[in-house]
Amino acid sequence: MKKIGILFGQENTFPQAFVDRVNEKQSTFPAEFVSIDQVEQSVPTDYAVIIDRISQDVPFYKAFLKNAALTGTAVVNNPFWWAADEKFFNNALAVQLGVPVPKTILLPSKHRPDDTNHNSFRNLNNMDWDGIFNHIGFPAFMKPHAGGGWKSVYKVDNPDQMFSAYDETGQLVMLYQEAIDFTDYFRCYCIGGNNVRIMPYEPRNPFHLRYAAEMKTTGDAGKKLMATMTDYILKLNQGLGYDFNTVEFAVRDGIPIAIDFCNPAPDADIYSVGQANFDWVVEAAATMAIDRAEKAQAGKNNLTWGTFVRGGVTGNPVAPTTAGAKTSVSTEVIKEPKAGKAKKVAVDEAKPKKGKK
């Protein structure tokens, strides 16, 4: 008998609720917290499916999951792709998929990586800072090209602020990105590549209040916005190959601009996302995990590979399929708009809290 497992760290509410819901829905694949006492090369696990919530912070778990995937476990999300993915590539792929993203420049790390010297950078010219500033404009944001959890994110209003912030980034490779004036902001779950929940979100609120937001675009414009975001969410997640991810949009002039869509272990804590969103993601994740367990074939590759990778293997571009998606919206927080000025994408003025691991 194969099992469904969840691998996690300090989070408390989602893992237990996920296990309970999977076991309530069926008994063929018992769900439990993943238990590891020995990892031997090419030896299968007892799990048909493992939901990964922590390996991005624990290299041992990442190696364990790759071995499990090699021997037939359907790991969510694909550990081979997740280990290779980063935000700058995501933005570049979004452009190819026709999804609007902010203007973005990749910056080399301020400090040299360990075991390198000036000879290691013979191919790197001095940055054209005037050209970069003219292209991106001010205000702008600087954030790690492969980071998350609102860590090491800086908002800068002029070159002096930018260089001062850049001095603090050490060996991090950074993105330098235009700020977006927005009238609406959303965070959106995508489960199983086709199940979408769109949630109004305020990134500048304290962490526990970020989902206490209102959708301001209403009527036909609101319906059009929802349809466009759904299309973009599906294109991004199917292109990347994520089964469990979130996408963030800042809406400018009615156009949703994808701000961040590399969140393969997104927040699912009841105390931050709220009861309705929590119930939705537990149900969607449980249904997806059971479906993956039923379809898994022993000893085979049961991972999800995005259309970008599959197109590279076949030599033909594979277009994401956006028809027939299951979508929902957190309607309990959609209210009539209040008068107010457009806002900028921003983190808290104080340093953001670190996410749980």
C-alpha positions as CSV (number, residue, x, y, z in Angstrom):
1,M,0.0,0.0,0.0
2,K,1.4,3.4,-1.1
3,K,0.9,6.5,1.0
4,I,0.5,10.3,0.6
5,G,3.0,12.3,2.6
6,I,3.7,15.9,3.4
7,L,7.2,17.2,4.1
8,F,7.2,20.5,6.1
9,G,9.0,22.6,8.6
10,Q,7.6,25.1,11.2
11,E,4.2,25.6,9.7
12,N,1.4,24.0,11.8
13,T,-2.1,24.5,10.5
14,F,-1.9,23.4,6.8
15,P,0.0,20.1,7.1
16,Q,-2.4,18.6,9.7
17,A,-5.5,19.8,7.9
18,F,-4.1,18.4,4.6
19,V,-3.5,15.0,6.1
20,D,-6.9,14.9,7.8
21,R,-8.7,15.9,4.6
22,V,-6.9,13.3,2.4
23,N,-7.9,10.6,4.9
24,E,-11.5,11.8,5.1
25,K,-11.8,11.7,1.3
26,Q,-10.5,8.2,0.8
27,S,-8.6,5.3,2.4
28,T,-6.7,3.7,-0.5
29,F,-3.7,6.0,0.1
30,P,-3.3,6.8,3.8
31,A,-1.9,10.3,4.4
32,E,0.7,11.2,7.0
33,F,3.7,13.4,7.8
34,V,6.7,12.1,5.9
35,S,9.0,10.1,8.1
36,I,12.7,9.6,7.1
37,D,15.1,7.3,9.0
38,Q,17.4,6.1,6.1
39,V,17.9,7.3,2.5
40,E,19.7,4.8,0.3
41,Q,20.5,5.5,-3.4
42,S,17.8,4.2,-5.8
43,V,15.7,2.6,-3.0
44,P,12.0,3.6,-3.4
45,T,10.0,5.2,-0.6
46,D,6.6,4.1,0.7
47,Y,5.0,7.2,-0.8
48,A,3.0,7.5,-4.0
49,V,2.9,11.3,-3.5
50,I,4.9,13.7,-1.4
51,I,3.9,17.4,-1.0
52,D,7.1,19.3,-0.5
53,R,6.9,22.4,1.7
54,I,10.4,22.8,3.0
55,S,13.2,21.4,0.8
56,Q,14.1,24.9,-0.5
57,D,15.6,25.5,3.0
58,V,17.0,22.0,3.7
59,P,19.4,20.5,1.2
60,F,19.1,17.0,2.7
61,Y,15.4,17.0,1.9
62,K,16.0,18.1,-1.6
63,A,18.4,15.2,-2.2
64,F,15.9,12.8,-0.6
65,L,13.1,14.0,-2.8
66,K,15.2,13.7,-6.0
67,N,15.9,10.1,-5.1
68,A,12.3,9.5,-4.3
69,A,11.2,11.0,-7.6
70,L,13.7,8.8,-9.5
71,T,12.2,5.7,-8.0
72,G,8.6,6.6,-8.7
73,T,7.2,9.0,-6.1
74,A,5.2,11.9,-7.6
75,V,6.9,14.9,-5.8
76,V,4.9,18.2,-5.7
77,N,6.6,20.3,-6.8
78,N,9.1,18.7,-9.2
79,P,12.4,18.9,-7.2
80,F,14.6,18.9,-10.3
81,W,12.8,21.9,-11.8
82,W,12.4,23.8,-8.5
83,A,16.1,23.5,-7.8
84,A,16.9,25.0,-11.3
85,D,14.2,27.7,-11.4
86,E,14.6,31.4,-10.5
87,K,12.7,34.6,-10.8
88,F,14.7,36.2,-13.6
89,F,14.1,33.2,-15.9
90,N,10.4,33.2,-14.9
91,N,10.1,36.8,-16.1
92,A,11.8,35.9,-19.4
93,L,9.5,33.0,-19.9
94,A,6.5,35.1,-19.1
95,V,7.4,37.5,-21.9
96,Q,7.6,34.5,-24.3
97,L,4.1,33.4,-23.1
98,G,2.6,36.8,-23.6
99,V,2.2,37.6,-19.9
100,P,3.0,41.2,-18.9
101,V,5.8,41.7,-16.4
102,P,7.7,44.7,-15.0
103,K,10.8,45.9,-16.9
104,T,13.6,44.0,-15.2
105,I,17.4,44.1,-15.3
106,L,19.7,41.4,-13.8
107,L,22.5,42.7,-11.6
108,P,25.7,40.8,-10.7
109,S,26.4,40.2,-7.1
110,K,28.0,43.2,-5.3
111,H,30.6,41.0,-3.7
112,R,32.4,38.2,-5.5
113,P,31.4,34.6,-4.8
114,D,33.7,32.5,-2.7
115,D,36.8,31.1,-4.4
116,T,36.7,33.7,-7.2
117,N,38.8,36.7,-8.0
118,H,38.9,39.5,-10.7
119,N,40.0,37.0,-13.3
120,S,36.7,35.1,-12.8
121,F,34.9,38.1,-14.2
122,R,36.9,38.8,-17.4
123,N,33.7,38.7,-19.5
124,L,31.8,41.1,-17.3
125,N,31.9,44.7,-18.2
126,N,31.1,47.6,-16.0
127,M,27.3,48.1,-15.7
128,D,25.8,50.9,-17.7
129,W,24.1,52.4,-14.7
130,D,22.8,55.5,-16.6
131,G,21.2,53.3,-19.2
132,I,19.7,51.0,-16.5
133,F,18.3,53.9,-14.5
134,N,16.8,55.5,-17.7
135,H,15.3,52.2,-18.7
136,I,13.8,51.2,-15.3
137,G,13.1,54.7,-13.9
138,F,12.3,55.5,-10.3
139,P,11.0,54.4,-7.9
140,A,12.3,50.9,-8.5
141,F,12.6,47.7,-6.6
142,M,15.6,45.5,-6.0
143,K,15.2,41.9,-4.9
144,P,17.1,38.5,-5.1
145,H,16.8,36.8,-8.5
146,A,16.2,33.5,-6.8
147,G,14.8,34.6,-3.4
148,G,11.4,34.6,-1.7
149,G,9.4,35.5,1.4
150,W,10.0,39.2,0.9
151,K,13.6,38.9,2.1
152,S,16.2,41.4,1.0
153,V,13.7,43.5,-1.0
154,Y,14.5,47.2,-1.3
155,K,12.5,50.1,-2.7
156,V,14.7,52.9,-4.0
157,D,13.8,56.4,-5.2
158,N,17.1,57.6,-6.6
159,P,20.6,56.4,-7.6
160,D,22.1,57.1,-4.2
161,Q,19.5,54.9,-2.5
162,M,20.0,52.2,-5.0
163,F,23.8,52.1,-4.6
164,S,23.4,52.1,-0.8
165,A,21.0,49.2,-0.9
166,Y,23.2,47.4,-3.4
167,D,26.1,47.6,-0.9
168,E,24.0,45.5,1.5
169,T,23.3,42.6,-0.8
170,G,26.6,40.8,-0.5
171,Q,26.8,37.8,-2.8
172,L,23.2,37.9,-3.8
173,V,22.4,38.2,-7.5
174,M,19.7,40.8,-7.7
175,L,16.9,41.9,-9.9
176,Y,16.4,45.6,-10.6
177,Q,12.7,46.2,-11.5
178,E,10.3,49.0,-12.2
179,A,7.7,49.9,-9.6
180,I,4.1,49.5,-10.7
181,D,1.4,52.0,-9.7
182,F,-1.6,49.7,-9.1
183,T,-5.3,50.1,-8.4
184,D,-5.7,46.4,-7.5
185,Y,-3.3,43.7,-6.2
186,F,-3.9,39.9,-6.1
187,R,-2.3,36.8,-4.9
188,C,-3.6,33.7,-6.7
189,Y,-3.2,30.0,-5.8
190,C,-2.8,27.5,-8.7
191,I,-3.2,23.9,-7.7
192,G,-2.7,21.0,-10.1
193,G,-2.0,23.3,-13.0
194,N,-5.7,24.0,-13.6
195,N,-7.4,24.9,-10.3
196,V,-7.2,28.7,-9.6
197,R,-8.2,30.8,-6.6
198,I,-7.9,34.6,-7.0
199,M,-7.5,36.5,-3.7
200,P,-7.3,40.3,-3.2
201,Y,-4.0,41.0,-1.4
202,E,-2.3,44.0,0.1
203,P,1.5,43.5,0.3
204,R,2.1,46.5,2.5
205,N,-0.1,45.4,5.3
206,P,1.3,43.5,8.3
207,F,1.8,39.9,7.4
208,H,-1.4,38.6,9.1
209,L,-3.5,41.3,7.4
210,R,-2.3,41.1,3.8
211,Y,-5.3,39.1,2.7
212,A,-7.7,41.5,4.4
213,A,-8.1,43.4,1.2
214,E,-10.8,44.5,-1.2
215,M,-11.1,44.0,-5.0
216,K,-11.7,47.5,-6.4
217,T,-12.4,46.7,-10.0
218,T,-16.1,45.7,-10.4
219,G,-18.8,45.1,-13.0
220,D,-17.8,44.0,-16.5
221,A,-14.3,45.4,-16.0
222,G,-13.9,43.1,-12.9
223,K,-15.1,40.1,-14.9
224,K,-12.7,40.8,-17.7
225,L,-9.9,41.2,-15.2
226,M,-10.7,37.9,-13.5
227,A,-10.7,36.1,-16.9
228,T,-7.4,37.7,-18.0
229,M,-5.7,36.8,-14.7
230,T,-7.0,33.2,-14.9
231,D,-5.5,32.9,-18.4
232,Y,-2.2,34.3,-17.3
233,I,-2.0,32.1,-14.2
234,L,-2.6,28.9,-16.2
235,K,-0.1,29.9,-18.9
236,L,2.6,30.6,-16.2
237,N,2.1,27.5,-14.1
238,Q,1.7,25.1,-17.0
239,G,4.7,26.7,-18.7
240,L,6.8,26.3,-15.6
241,G,5.3,22.9,-14.5
242,Y,4.2,23.8,-11.0
243,D,1.5,21.8,-9.3
244,F,1.4,24.1,-6.2
245,N,2.2,27.8,-6.6
246,T,1.0,31.3,-6.3
247,V,1.1,34.2,-8.7
248,E,0.9,37.9,-7.7
249,F,-0.5,40.6,-10.0
250,A,-0.4,44.3,-9.8
251,V,-3.2,45.9,-11.9
252,R,-2.2,49.0,-13.8
253,D,-4.7,50.7,-16.2
254,G,-6.8,47.5,-16.1
255,I,-3.9,45.3,-17.1
256,P,-2.7,42.6,-14.6
257,I,1.1,42.6,-14.5
258,A,2.7,39.5,-13.0
259,I,5.0,40.6,-10.2
260,D,6.0,37.3,-8.6
261,F,5.1,33.8,-9.7
262,C,7.9,31.5,-8.3
263,N,6.3,30.5,-5.0
264,P,6.3,26.7,-5.0
265,A,5.8,26.5,-1.2
266,P,3.4,29.4,-0.8
267,D,1.9,30.5,2.5
268,A,-1.1,28.4,3.4
269,D,-1.4,29.2,7.1
270,I,-5.0,29.8,8.3
271,Y,-3.9,32.8,10.4
272,S,-2.6,34.7,7.4
273,V,-4.7,33.6,4.5
274,G,-8.0,33.4,6.4
275,Q,-10.5,30.6,6.9
276,A,-12.1,30.6,3.4
277,N,-8.8,30.6,1.5
278,F,-7.4,28.0,3.9
279,D,-10.4,25.7,3.4
280,W,-10.1,26.1,-0.4
281,V,-6.3,25.3,-0.6
282,V,-6.7,22.3,1.8
283,E,-9.5,20.8,-0.4
284,A,-7.7,21.6,-3.7
285,A,-4.4,20.2,-2.5
286,A,-6.0,17.0,-1.1
287,T,-7.9,16.4,-4.3
288,M,-4.8,17.0,-6.4
289,A,-2.7,14.6,-4.2
290,I,-5.2,11.8,-4.4
291,D,-5.5,12.2,-8.2
292,R,-1.7,12.1,-8.5
293,A,-1.5,9.0,-6.3
294,E,-4.2,7.2,-8.4
295,K,-2.3,8.0,-11.6
296,A,1.2,7.2,-10.4
297,Q,3.0,4.2,-12.0
298,A,5.4,2.3,-9.9
299,G,9.1,2.9,-10.8
300,K,8.2,5.4,-13.5
301,N,8.7,9.2,-13.8
302,N,5.6,10.6,-12.2
303,L,6.7,14.2,-12.0
304,T,5.1,17.2,-13.7
305,W,7.2,18.8,-16.4
306,G,6.2,22.2,-17.8
307,T,5.6,23.0,-21.4
308,F,9.0,24.8,-21.6
309,V,10.9,21.6,-20.7
310,R,8.7,19.3,-22.8
311,G,9.0,21.6,-25.7
312,G,12.8,21.5,-25.3
313,V,12.8,17.7,-25.3
314,T,10.5,17.3,-28.4
315,G,12.0,20.2,-30.3
316,N,8.5,21.7,-30.7
317,P,7.1,24.4,-28.5
318,V,4.3,23.1,-26.4
319,A,1.6,25.8,-25.8
320,P,0.0,25.8,-22.3
321,T,-3.7,24.8,-22.3
322,T,-5.9,27.3,-20.5
323,A,-9.3,25.9,-21.4
324,G,-11.4,24.0,-18.8
325,A,-9.7,25.4,-15.8
326,K,-11.5,25.2,-12.4
327,T,-11.5,28.7,-11.0
328,S,-12.8,30.4,-7.9
329,V,-12.5,33.8,-6.2
330,S,-12.5,34.8,-2.6
331,T,-15.9,36.6,-3.0
332,E,-16.3,37.3,0.7
333,V,-13.7,40.1,0.4
334,I,-15.0,41.6,-2.9
335,K,-16.8,44.8,-2.0
336,E,-17.6,48.1,-3.6
337,P,-14.5,50.1,-4.2
338,K,-13.5,52.9,-1.8
339,A,-12.1,56.2,-3.2
340,G,-8.3,56.4,-3.0
341,K,-5.1,56.9,-4.8
342,A,-3.3,54.3,-6.8
343,K,-0.7,52.4,-4.8
344,K,2.8,51.2,-5.6
345,V,4.0,47.6,-5.1
346,A,5.9,47.8,-1.9
347,V,6.9,45.8,1.1
348,D,6.4,47.0,4.7
349,E,8.4,50.1,5.5
350,A,10.0,48.2,8.3
351,K,11.9,45.1,7.4
352,P,9.5,42.2,6.6
353,K,9.2,39.2,8.9
354,K,11.0,36.1,7.8
355,G,8.7,33.3,6.5
356,K,8.5,30.1,8.5
357,K,10.6,27.2,7.4
